[in-house]
Amino acid sequence: MADDLLARPRPVRLGLCPPFTLLAAAKEIIGAAPIRLGAQDCAAEPCGARTGDIAAEMLADAGAAMVILGHSERRAFHGETSAQVAAKAEAAIMAGLEPILCVGETLKEREAGAAVEVVTRQVEASAPLALSGRSFAIAYEPVWAIGSGLTPTLVEIGEVHAAIRRALRARFGDSGEGPPILYGGSVKPGNAAEILALEAVGGALVGGASLRARDFLGIVDAA
């Protein structure tokens, strides 16, 4: 199944973001296949005497072309703020990496009717103006849906994605139309087609399902 991902051409843009320790091996396996390699985080600071940090330049040297920033688990478990995510985004573009900026609301925020407000605020604070005219993506990942098997309704997904696009237009003007807005939150083969068919959805940020080749290929083929 995994070989099929490399061998069969598909009319979609694919990227894989393994743990840091697997970047070199993934780069070798991918070879000349049309799959972009990415990382799951980077430091905001450049290379230097910062033991334990992984600078954006180091990721580029390892063959990465993109990097996920501000994932809900980083925000929750490491206390990352949107300002820190923005600083990492600036470091990423300076190193030639394409940032994927994650935003999303908690269940408490969703139940309080504040999902759009929370996500809009995160976009505004996480996407630095230095991204204007650059390649980047926003990934909407409702925190309460990740790994839970729960998924927002199509209406809810469309509503938040539309709000993200408005926030991008307000922040970047006409260039705010360009960045794809990905959906991530219990994406699986059974719901991928209907989610990806939404006009406001420009792709998927796949988590747990990407660990199973059959499931991941089912999502890819639904795109």
C-alpha positions, -999 to +999 in steps of 0.1 A: +000+000+000+028+025+009+045+018-024+013+028-042+016+063-027+050+067-044+043+049-077+009+061-088+006+098-100-023+117-085-037+151-093-033+164-058-004+180-039+009+157-013+032+163+017+045+141+045+056+155+079+073+128+099+090+132+133+124+149+131+143+116+136+127+102+104+133+132+081+165+118+065+150+084+060+118+098+046+137+120+021+156+089+008+124+069+005+105+097-013+133+101-038+120+117-070+083+111-062+061+142-063+057+143-025+069+172-004+087+166+028+078+186+059+084+188+096+061+190+126+076+222+142+107+244+142+123+269+165+118+307+161+155+314+165+181+308+138+209+282+141+232+289+170+240+278+205+205+266+213+209+230+224+178+209+217+162+233+193+156+225+157+160+256+136+142+261+103+176+262+085+183+227+099+150+214+085+158+228+051+192+212+052+175+179+060+154+182+028+122+197+042+102+220+021+074+229+046+067+229+083+036+226+105+034+254+131+010+260+160-005+226+160-031+223+188-010+199+207+019+223+207-004+251+219-019+229+246+010+209+258+038+234+253+018+266+259+026+281+225+010+314+219+000+328+185+028+353+188+053+325+191+037+308+161+041+340+141+078+342+150+083+306+139+065+314+106+089+342+100+118+319+107+104+293+083+100+316+054+135+330+059+148+294+056+127+289+024+101+266+041+064+268+035+045+272+068+013+254+076-003+275+104-028+256+126-058+273+143-088+259+160-112+262+189-118+240+220-150+222+228-158+248+255-152+276+229-174+258+204-202+253+228-200+290+238-206+300+202-171+316+200-155+293+174-154+319+146-142+346+170-114+324+184-102+311+151-103+346+135-082+360+163-057+331+160-053+337+123-047+374+128-021+368+155-004+337+140+001+349+104+028+376+103+026+403+076+059+389+063+039+361+048+023+384+023+029+371-012+046+340+001+034+304-001+017+292+031-014+274+043-038+277+072-051+244+087-083+245+107-083+218+133-111+219+158-093+208+189-123+188+202-124+167+170-088+156+169-084+119+176-119+118+190-137+104+160-160+135+162-163+158+132-180+192+129-209+193+105-203+204+069-220+236+077-198+243+107-167+235+087-178+258+059-186+286+083-152+285+099-133+282+067-152+312+053-143+332+084-106+322+079-107+334+043-122+367+054-095+371+080-068+364+054-083+390+030-084+416+058-048+409+067-032+404+033-055+421+008-058+404-026-030+380-018-052+366+011-072+348-016-043+325-024-033+304+006-052+271+008-073+265+039-070+229+050-093+209+073-079+187+100-099+170+127-107+132+124-104+132+086-109+096+074-117+078+042-154+077+051-158+115+054-129+129+033-148+132+000-177+153+014-154+175+034-130+181+005-159+188-018-168+220+002-158+250-018-140+267+011-119+236+019-086+235+000-072+203+014-067+182+045-042+180+073-044+143+082-033+131+116-040+096+129-053+083+096-020+090+080-004+063+102-024+036+083-014+034+047-048+021+036-067+049+053-043+076+041-045+064+005-083+064+008-082+100+018-058+109-010-080+092-036-110+111-023-094+144-030 
